[in-house]
Amino acid sequence: MYDCHVHTNFSTDATMDIEDAIRVSRKLGLGLIITDHMDYKHHIPNEFIFDPDEYFKEYEIYRSDELLLGVEIGFRDDSLDEIRKLKDNYPFDFIIGAIHVVNGMDIYYKDYYEGKSKEQAYEEYLKNMLLLVKHHDFYDSLAHMDYITRYSVYEDKGLYYAEFPDLIDEILRELSGADKAIEINTRWIHDRDTANNFIEILKRFKELGGKYITIGSDAHRPEDIGVNFKRAREIVHICNLKSVYYKGRRPCYVKQSLV
């Protein structure tokens, strides 16, 4: 089994040395895919980007069947040239597509939510996600579909299928039609409501022809690698989907679960 979403010192917000990550993953019996942040045109200059030449120069010696090299790309429609060059010019095993910014505003910050109802804020977020999955093919798996629930300012932060069924269905159809994966981001699935809301979406993904799930901890520290993986395996089973990891941009079936 692989932890398909791990951040190391090449990510602005991470404090993890790759050798520490390898040590912990071996102890857990997990493979790893390193997926450091690449968010072009971030509002803080030179944050959440890294030099891919330096990345491969430093990390290529660690690459093996158990340690693969990927990237988490923050989707912005005004950064497509940069994203395309990165995808085409570097030998990533795995590319995660993520929505961190909506209409030029980082949804981590309260500014995005000012003057918006929950319905407006979440609808804009999902429409941006639809734009990503409908018109762009640079990614292998859609990261943390419910990411907005981590930082939104509303009393009820949940992302409910019933509130946006048509929009979520469009996203899921595009993913399934292109044989893309959806990530189970294990960082928050210890919360029962969060997990149940996402299970409903994943079951719909299956109904619409979806096949693949990647499981990732979104770890930024060694102690978070593999967190909540037992629960993630249960969700994969409940939803009757296939757990995969990516090597050379191709899905590989997870043969056994060791955590």
Summary of the structure (lengths in Angstrom):
residues: 259
radius of gyration: 17.1
end to end distance: 7.9
largest distance: 49.4
contacts: 859
relative contact order: 0.17
helix: 41%
strand: 20%
